[in-house]
Amino acid sequence: MHVQDAMKTRKSVRSYQSRSVEKDKVDRILEAAHIAPSAMNLQEWRIVVVTDSSTIRKIVEGAVPSQKFIAETPLLFVCCAETDKANMKCGHPRYAVDLSIAVDHMMLAAVEIGLGTCWIGGFTQQPVKDILNIPEEIEVFALLPVGYPDDPSAAAKRRKSIDEIVCYDTWNF
Ligand SMILES: Cc1cc2nc3c(=O)[nH]c(=O)nc-3n(C[C@H](O)[C@H](O)[C@H](O)COP(=O)(O)O)c2cc1C
């Protein structure tokens, strides 16, 4: 699959089959994070792979109770950063940018092998730390449920027009 096709096919999946994800597929997604670029090549990402269904349920109940669909997934990547929380010279936090790139790599790698994902930012960090014994100084950045989608068809993308988000040569919005 071409990268552009993976980007076009990817959608947020909020309904999963109970079927588990094969180990080689888990490894393939992890490889996508592993090879992602990062500021100063610091690779601050740390990923906890959770496959135990009762642990996934506990995380959902404790950290993201309003998004129960996550408890259906057989696989949850808890994407963290071990970081000094420094900003880059441009003012943006380095770890947040690096983690975003890595998680996006993971989502696209998942699409290529027939899996669905949904980036979860709407969660509380502390319960996740407590349940997974994650040290206090670590940032829990995103939850990424992964599984076989109930509906694997592509979805229409609801996006602004290109003209609304791009201009040329000078700011012209
Ligand atoms: C940083 C970020 C945080 C998100 N948090 C959530 C979330 O907590 N729950 C959820 O269901 N979707 C979440 N999403 C998914 C977005 O709602 C989704 O990407 C957007 O509506 C576009 O739809 P699509 O992913 O199907 O193209 C998040 C996406 C991003 C990039």
The ligand as an ORCA input file, in Angstrom:
! r2SCAN-3c Opt
* xyz 0 1
  C      -4.792     14.620     19.209
  C      -6.059     13.838     18.935
  C      -6.872     13.502     20.002
  C      -8.038     12.745     19.765
  N      -8.793     12.315     20.822
  C      -9.867     11.537     20.586
  C     -10.605     10.989     21.679
  O     -10.301     11.195     22.854
  N     -11.673     10.188     21.384
  C     -12.047      9.891     20.091
  O     -13.004      9.147     19.911
  N     -11.357     10.400     19.048
  C     -10.283     11.197     19.254
  N      -9.548     11.665     18.195
  C      -9.970     11.336     16.826
  C     -10.549     12.551     16.093
  O     -11.839     12.818     16.588
  C     -10.564     12.239     14.587
  O      -9.241     12.064     14.138
  C     -11.209     13.346     13.754
  O     -12.580     13.497     14.070
  C     -11.105     13.074     12.248
  O     -11.699     11.836     11.915
  P     -10.870     10.644     11.259
  O      -9.739     10.287     12.217
  O     -11.848      9.520     11.099
  O     -10.303     11.114      9.957
  C      -8.398     12.391     18.430
  C      -7.555     12.740     17.370
  C      -6.390     13.444     17.623
  C      -5.466     13.749     16.461
*
